Amino acid sequence: MDNAVKNAPDGAEHPMSFFLNDDYFPELPQSGEIREGQVVAHRSFEVLIDIGAKSEGIIPGEELESLDSDTRELLTVGNSIPVYIVNPEDQNGNIILSYSKAVEEEDWLKAQELLDSQEVYKGNIIGYNRGGVLMMFGQVRGFIPASQLSNHRRTKEKSGDERLQELVGQTVTVKVIEVDRSRNRLILSEKAAMKEIKAAQRQELLGDLEEGEIRDGRIVNLADFGAFVDIGGIEGLVHLSELSWKRVNHPADLVEVGDEVQVFILSVDEERGRVALSLKRLEPDPWTKVDELYKEGELVEVTITKLTKYGAFARLDDDYSLEGLIHISELSNDHVDLPQEIIETGQVVSARIIRVDSDRRQLGLSLKQVASADYLENDLAIASDVESDN
């Protein structure tokens, strides 16, 4: 320690002791460092910035000439701005600063943060080339490859260059998918952002849907087990059994892709992201008036639709295509081991209705009782009514 300070009287502070205070020796700026500074003055072709060093730093005139009017407005005296240390001491002893580089470096940091967090970002398209479009990310120029543009921007009517040119000036939402500061490479993706946006929209739509609602939709895909319907940004499934009250073997028998339809919302599973829909619930339920349509003992014409080990299913020739079951014991007066011994799929036969159960939605049919004497009186009465009507 200096003898002058060391020999100061006890309890007294030596006049030169403030030199020992760390605050008196501010930390020297380092090249590449970003500091917060305050604009203190404008001089010819330069701006003085206080960055807490031994002297003010300088933003030289060459940079000022490249700044737009809005950016220059930020350099008003008294404003705090970030600055990049270009040179901590040039040949004239000046600290050379750059506002543009500071903002650019902060943008690279922000790009890295967005890459890590996978949050979306909105920006404007400023140009294009054969491979994609250019987008400003703050002061950094990012690139969106054509393969990373959303699918809806691709049309067969226009060439690639025409489609890309039309994007110039448009605002797009993107995700950062690559950051390489050393190669000045920032790659963005609209496709990845759209996927997340659609997922968020889907979740929001799921929350808005209510069971029992009726929504407009469009058939977008068919599968063996049903039809997928877009109901405004979210797809729901109309299961094969919910397409119609009639038996449907395949959705293509009833609807096709592109059809505009109304659907009834059966259920919404927000956790699994699934929506169950129905077309038939918007049609009259024939089982609510089956007692009016058919009576026990009535003779009907039916088409055999399916054979099972316990009997055969048959479709009635009516507006609703209701199906009934012919139990194996009702196929013949003789013993039957298998239904195909008596009938085959597609065969049209006369059958007698022997049971109507609207609550259980079942019709019992019989072949062996078609000529049964038990129904002779009923058959004669019906025949008489038919003749009188004619």
C-alpha positions as CSV (number, residue, x, y, z in Angstrom):
1,M,0.0,0.0,0.0
2,D,1.2,3.5,-0.8
3,N,3.1,5.0,2.3
4,A,1.1,8.3,2.1
5,V,-2.2,6.3,2.5
6,K,-0.6,3.9,5.0
7,N,0.6,6.8,7.2
8,A,-2.7,8.6,7.4
9,P,-3.8,9.5,11.0
10,D,-6.1,6.8,12.6
11,G,-9.8,7.4,11.7
12,A,-9.0,9.8,9.0
13,E,-9.5,9.1,5.3
14,H,-6.5,10.2,3.1
15,P,-7.5,12.6,0.3
16,M,-6.1,10.1,-2.3
17,S,-7.9,7.0,-0.9
18,F,-10.7,7.2,-3.5
19,F,-8.2,5.8,-6.0
20,L,-8.5,2.5,-4.2
21,N,-12.3,2.3,-4.7
22,D,-13.1,-0.3,-7.4
23,D,-15.9,2.0,-8.7
24,Y,-13.2,4.5,-9.8
25,F,-11.8,2.0,-12.2
26,P,-14.7,0.9,-14.4
27,E,-14.5,-2.4,-16.1
28,L,-12.8,-2.0,-19.4
29,P,-14.9,-2.9,-22.5
30,Q,-14.1,-6.0,-24.5
31,S,-14.4,-6.4,-28.2
32,G,-17.6,-8.3,-29.1
33,E,-19.3,-7.3,-25.8
34,I,-22.8,-5.8,-25.7
35,R,-23.4,-3.1,-23.2
36,E,-26.3,-0.8,-22.3
37,G,-25.4,2.8,-23.0
38,Q,-26.9,6.3,-22.9
39,V,-26.9,8.7,-25.8
40,V,-25.1,11.8,-24.5
41,A,-24.4,14.0,-27.6
42,H,-24.5,14.2,-31.3
43,R,-21.4,15.6,-33.1
44,S,-20.5,15.9,-36.8
45,F,-20.8,12.4,-38.3
46,E,-20.9,10.6,-34.9
47,V,-22.9,9.9,-31.8
48,L,-21.4,9.8,-28.3
49,I,-22.5,7.0,-26.0
50,D,-21.8,6.7,-22.3
51,I,-21.1,3.0,-21.5
52,G,-19.6,3.5,-18.1
53,A,-16.0,3.4,-19.3
54,K,-13.2,5.9,-18.9
55,S,-14.5,7.9,-21.9
56,E,-17.6,7.9,-24.1
57,G,-17.8,5.5,-27.0
58,I,-18.5,6.6,-30.6
59,I,-21.0,5.3,-33.2
60,P,-19.2,6.5,-36.4
61,G,-20.9,8.3,-39.2
62,E,-20.6,5.5,-41.7
63,E,-23.1,3.5,-39.6
64,L,-25.4,6.4,-39.1
65,E,-25.8,6.9,-42.8
66,S,-27.0,3.3,-43.2
67,L,-29.7,3.7,-40.5
68,D,-33.3,4.4,-41.4
69,S,-35.2,7.3,-39.9
70,D,-37.0,5.2,-37.3
71,T,-33.7,3.8,-36.0
72,R,-32.1,7.2,-35.9
73,E,-35.0,8.4,-33.8
74,L,-33.8,5.9,-31.2
75,L,-30.5,7.7,-30.9
76,T,-32.1,10.7,-29.4
77,V,-30.0,12.2,-26.6
78,G,-31.0,10.7,-23.2
79,N,-32.2,7.4,-24.7
80,S,-30.7,4.1,-23.4
81,I,-29.7,1.7,-26.2
82,P,-27.7,-1.5,-26.6
83,V,-24.3,-1.1,-28.2
84,Y,-21.7,-3.6,-29.6
85,I,-18.0,-3.0,-28.8
86,V,-16.4,-3.0,-32.2
87,N,-13.0,-1.8,-30.9
88,P,-12.2,-1.0,-27.3
89,E,-9.5,1.4,-28.4
90,D,-8.7,2.5,-31.9
91,Q,-5.5,4.3,-33.0
92,N,-6.9,7.6,-31.7
93,G,-7.9,6.1,-28.3
94,N,-11.6,6.0,-29.1
95,I,-14.0,3.2,-28.2
96,I,-15.8,2.3,-31.4
97,L,-19.4,1.2,-31.0
98,S,-22.2,-0.1,-33.2
99,Y,-25.9,0.0,-32.5
100,S,-26.8,-2.2,-35.6
101,K,-24.4,-5.0,-34.5
102,A,-25.8,-4.9,-31.0
103,V,-29.3,-5.3,-32.2
104,E,-28.2,-8.0,-34.6
105,E,-26.4,-9.9,-31.9
106,E,-29.5,-9.7,-29.7
107,D,-31.6,-11.0,-32.6
108,W,-29.3,-14.0,-32.9
109,L,-29.7,-14.6,-29.2
110,K,-33.5,-14.3,-29.6
111,A,-33.4,-16.7,-32.5
112,Q,-31.6,-19.3,-30.4
113,E,-34.1,-18.8,-27.6
114,L,-37.0,-19.4,-30.0
115,L,-35.2,-22.5,-31.4
116,D,-34.9,-23.8,-27.8
117,S,-38.5,-22.9,-26.8
118,Q,-40.1,-23.7,-30.2
119,E,-42.3,-20.6,-29.9
120,V,-43.6,-19.1,-33.1
121,Y,-42.6,-15.7,-34.6
122,K,-44.3,-13.3,-37.1
123,G,-42.3,-11.4,-39.7
124,N,-42.5,-10.0,-43.2
125,I,-41.2,-11.6,-46.5
126,I,-38.7,-9.2,-48.1
127,G,-37.6,-11.2,-51.1
128,Y,-37.2,-14.6,-52.7
129,N,-34.9,-16.8,-54.7
130,R,-35.1,-20.1,-56.5
131,G,-34.9,-22.0,-53.2
132,G,-37.4,-20.1,-51.1
133,V,-38.1,-16.7,-49.5
134,L,-36.2,-14.2,-47.4
135,M,-37.6,-12.9,-44.1
136,M,-36.3,-10.3,-41.7
137,F,-35.9,-11.5,-38.2
138,G,-35.2,-8.1,-36.5
139,Q,-31.9,-7.1,-38.1
140,V,-31.0,-10.7,-39.2
141,R,-32.0,-12.1,-42.5
142,G,-33.7,-15.5,-42.3
143,F,-34.5,-18.0,-45.0
144,I,-37.6,-20.1,-45.5
145,P,-36.9,-22.9,-47.9
146,A,-39.8,-23.5,-50.4
147,S,-40.2,-27.0,-48.8
148,Q,-40.9,-25.3,-45.4
149,L,-43.7,-23.1,-46.7
150,S,-47.2,-24.2,-45.7
151,N,-49.0,-26.6,-48.1
152,H,-51.8,-24.1,-48.9
153,R,-49.4,-21.8,-50.7
154,R,-48.7,-24.5,-53.3
155,T,-50.9,-24.4,-56.4
156,K,-50.4,-26.1,-59.8
157,E,-51.7,-23.1,-61.7
158,K,-48.5,-21.0,-61.1
159,S,-44.8,-21.7,-61.4
160,G,-42.6,-21.8,-58.3
161,D,-41.1,-18.3,-58.9
162,E,-44.6,-16.8,-59.4
163,R,-45.8,-18.3,-56.1
164,L,-42.8,-17.1,-54.2
165,Q,-42.9,-13.6,-55.7
166,E,-46.5,-13.2,-54.5
167,L,-45.4,-13.8,-51.0
168,V,-43.1,-10.7,-50.9
169,G,-44.6,-8.1,-48.5
170,Q,-46.8,-10.7,-46.7
171,T,-46.6,-11.4,-43.0
172,V,-46.1,-15.0,-42.1
173,T,-45.8,-17.0,-38.9
174,V,-42.7,-19.3,-38.6
175,K,-40.7,-21.4,-36.3
176,V,-36.9,-21.3,-36.0
177,I,-35.5,-24.7,-37.1
178,E,-31.8,-23.9,-37.4
179,V,-29.4,-21.2,-36.0
180,D,-25.7,-21.2,-37.1
181,R,-24.2,-17.8,-36.1
182,S,-20.8,-18.7,-37.4
183,R,-22.2,-19.3,-40.9
184,N,-24.7,-16.4,-40.7
185,R,-27.4,-19.1,-41.2
186,L,-30.9,-18.7,-39.9
187,I,-33.5,-21.2,-41.2
188,L,-37.2,-20.8,-40.6
189,S,-40.3,-22.9,-41.2
190,E,-43.8,-21.9,-41.8
191,K,-44.9,-25.5,-42.1
192,A,-43.7,-26.3,-38.6
193,A,-45.5,-23.2,-37.2
194,M,-48.7,-24.0,-39.0
195,K,-48.7,-27.5,-37.5
196,E,-48.5,-26.0,-34.0
197,I,-51.1,-23.3,-34.8
198,K,-53.5,-25.9,-36.1
199,A,-53.0,-28.0,-33.0
200,A,-53.8,-25.0,-30.8
201,Q,-56.8,-24.2,-33.0
202,R,-57.9,-27.8,-32.8
203,Q,-57.7,-27.8,-29.0
204,E,-59.7,-24.5,-28.9
205,L,-62.3,-25.9,-31.2
206,L,-62.6,-29.0,-29.1
207,G,-63.4,-26.9,-26.1
208,D,-66.1,-25.1,-28.0
209,L,-67.9,-28.2,-29.2
210,E,-70.8,-29.5,-27.3
211,E,-72.5,-32.9,-27.4
212,G,-75.9,-32.6,-29.2
213,E,-74.8,-29.7,-31.4
214,I,-75.5,-29.7,-35.1
215,R,-72.6,-28.5,-37.3
216,D,-71.9,-28.0,-41.0
217,G,-69.1,-30.1,-42.3
218,R,-67.4,-31.5,-45.4
219,I,-66.5,-35.2,-46.1
220,V,-62.6,-35.2,-46.3
221,N,-61.8,-38.9,-46.2
222,L,-63.4,-42.3,-46.3
223,A,-62.3,-45.5,-44.6
224,D,-63.8,-49.0,-44.3
225,F,-65.0,-48.1,-40.8
226,G,-66.5,-44.7,-41.5
227,A,-66.2,-41.2,-42.9
228,F,-64.1,-38.3,-41.7
229,V,-65.8,-34.9,-41.6
230,D,-64.1,-31.5,-41.3
231,I,-66.3,-29.3,-39.1
232,G,-64.3,-26.1,-39.4
233,G,-60.7,-26.9,-38.7
234,I,-61.2,-30.1,-36.8
235,E,-62.0,-33.6,-38.1
236,G,-64.5,-35.9,-36.6
237,L,-65.5,-39.5,-37.4
238,V,-68.9,-40.7,-38.5
239,H,-68.7,-44.4,-37.7
240,L,-70.2,-46.8,-40.3
241,S,-73.0,-47.5,-37.9
242,E,-73.8,-43.8,-37.6
243,L,-74.1,-43.1,-41.3
244,S,-77.7,-44.2,-41.7
245,W,-80.4,-46.1,-40.0
246,K,-80.1,-48.4,-43.0
247,R,-77.4,-51.0,-43.1
248,V,-74.4,-49.5,-45.0
249,N,-71.6,-51.9,-46.1
250,H,-69.1,-49.1,-47.0
251,P,-69.3,-45.3,-46.6
252,A,-68.8,-44.9,-50.3
253,D,-72.3,-46.4,-50.7
254,L,-73.8,-43.3,-49.1
255,V,-71.3,-40.3,-49.3
256,E,-68.2,-39.2,-51.2
257,V,-65.2,-37.0,-50.5
258,G,-66.2,-33.3,-50.9
259,D,-69.9,-33.7,-50.0
260,E,-71.2,-30.9,-47.8
261,V,-73.2,-32.4,-44.8
262,Q,-74.7,-31.6,-41.5
263,V,-73.6,-33.7,-38.6
264,F,-74.8,-34.4,-35.1
265,I,-72.1,-34.3,-32.4
266,L,-72.3,-37.5,-30.4
267,S,-69.3,-37.0,-28.1
268,V,-66.1,-34.9,-27.6
269,D,-63.0,-36.4,-26.1
270,E,-60.7,-33.3,-25.4
271,E,-58.0,-35.4,-23.8
272,R,-57.6,-37.8,-26.8
273,G,-58.6,-35.1,-29.4
274,R,-61.5,-37.2,-30.8
275,V,-64.9,-36.2,-32.0
276,A,-67.7,-38.7,-32.7
277,L,-70.3,-37.6,-35.2
278,S,-73.5,-38.9,-36.7
279,L,-75.5,-38.4,-39.8
280,K,-78.3,-40.7,-39.0
281,R,-79.2,-38.9,-35.8
282,L,-80.5,-36.0,-38.1
283,E,-82.9,-38.4,-39.8
284,P,-86.2,-39.7,-38.4
285,D,-85.6,-42.9,-36.4
286,P,-87.7,-45.5,-37.9
287,W,-87.7,-47.6,-34.8
288,T,-89.8,-44.9,-33.1
289,K,-92.7,-45.7,-35.4
290,V,-92.0,-49.3,-36.2
291,D,-95.2,-50.3,-34.4
292,E,-97.2,-48.2,-36.8
293,L,-95.3,-49.6,-39.8
294,Y,-95.5,-53.3,-39.1
295,K,-97.7,-55.8,-37.2
296,E,-97.0,-59.3,-36.0
297,G,-98.3,-61.8,-38.5
298,E,-97.8,-59.5,-41.5
299,L,-96.2,-61.0,-44.6
300,V,-93.3,-59.0,-46.1
301,E,-90.7,-59.3,-48.8
302,V,-87.1,-59.4,-47.6
303,T,-83.6,-59.7,-49.0
304,I,-81.1,-61.9,-47.1
305,T,-78.1,-59.8,-46.1
306,K,-76.0,-62.0,-43.8
307,L,-75.8,-65.6,-42.7
308,T,-74.7,-66.6,-39.2
309,K,-74.5,-69.8,-37.3
310,Y,-77.7,-68.9,-35.4
311,G,-79.8,-67.7,-38.4
312,A,-79.9,-65.0,-41.1
313,F,-80.4,-61.3,-41.2
314,A,-82.9,-60.0,-43.8
315,R,-83.6,-56.4,-45.0
316,L,-87.2,-55.3,-45.5
317,D,-88.0,-53.7,-48.8
318,D,-89.2,-50.3,-47.4
319,D,-88.0,-46.7,-47.1
320,Y,-85.9,-47.4,-44.0
321,S,-84.3,-50.7,-45.0
322,L,-85.0,-52.1,-41.5
323,E,-83.4,-55.5,-40.8
324,G,-84.8,-58.4,-38.9
325,L,-83.5,-61.7,-37.8
326,I,-84.7,-65.1,-39.0
327,H,-83.6,-67.5,-36.3
328,I,-82.3,-70.8,-37.5
329,S,-85.3,-72.5,-35.9
330,E,-87.6,-70.3,-38.1
331,L,-86.0,-71.2,-41.4
332,S,-87.8,-74.5,-42.0
333,N,-90.1,-77.1,-40.3
334,D,-87.2,-79.6,-40.8
335,H,-84.0,-79.6,-38.7
336,V,-81.4,-77.1,-40.1
337,D,-77.7,-77.3,-39.2
338,L,-76.6,-74.3,-41.2
339,P,-78.7,-71.5,-42.7
340,Q,-77.0,-71.9,-46.1
341,E,-78.7,-75.2,-46.4
342,I,-81.9,-73.3,-47.0
343,I,-81.1,-69.7,-48.2
344,E,-78.2,-67.6,-49.5
345,T,-77.1,-64.0,-49.3
346,G,-78.8,-61.8,-51.7
347,Q,-81.8,-64.0,-52.1
348,V,-85.3,-62.4,-52.0
349,V,-87.9,-64.3,-50.1
350,S,-91.3,-63.8,-48.4
351,A,-91.2,-63.8,-44.6
352,R,-93.7,-63.5,-41.8
353,I,-93.2,-60.9,-39.0
354,I,-93.5,-62.9,-35.7
355,R,-92.2,-60.2,-33.3
356,V,-91.9,-56.4,-33.2
357,D,-89.9,-55.0,-30.3
358,S,-89.4,-51.2,-30.7
359,D,-87.6,-50.8,-27.4
360,R,-84.9,-53.4,-28.2
361,R,-85.0,-52.3,-31.9
362,Q,-85.6,-55.9,-33.1
363,L,-87.8,-57.5,-35.7
364,G,-88.3,-61.3,-35.6
365,L,-89.0,-63.0,-38.9
366,S,-89.9,-66.5,-40.0
367,L,-89.8,-68.4,-43.2
368,K,-91.4,-71.6,-41.9
369,Q,-94.5,-69.7,-40.8
370,V,-95.2,-68.0,-44.1
371,A,-97.8,-70.7,-44.9
372,S,-98.8,-71.4,-41.3
373,A,-102.5,-72.0,-40.8
374,D,-102.3,-69.9,-37.6
375,Y,-102.2,-66.8,-39.8
376,L,-104.7,-67.9,-42.5
377,E,-107.5,-65.8,-41.2
378,N,-105.2,-62.7,-41.0
379,D,-103.9,-63.4,-44.6
380,L,-107.4,-63.7,-46.0
381,A,-108.4,-60.4,-44.3
382,I,-105.5,-58.6,-45.9
383,A,-106.2,-60.1,-49.3
384,S,-109.8,-59.0,-49.0
385,D,-108.7,-55.4,-48.2
386,V,-106.3,-55.4,-51.2
387,E,-109.1,-56.5,-53.5
388,S,-111.5,-53.9,-52.2
389,D,-108.8,-51.2,-52.7
390,N,-108.4,-52.2,-56.3
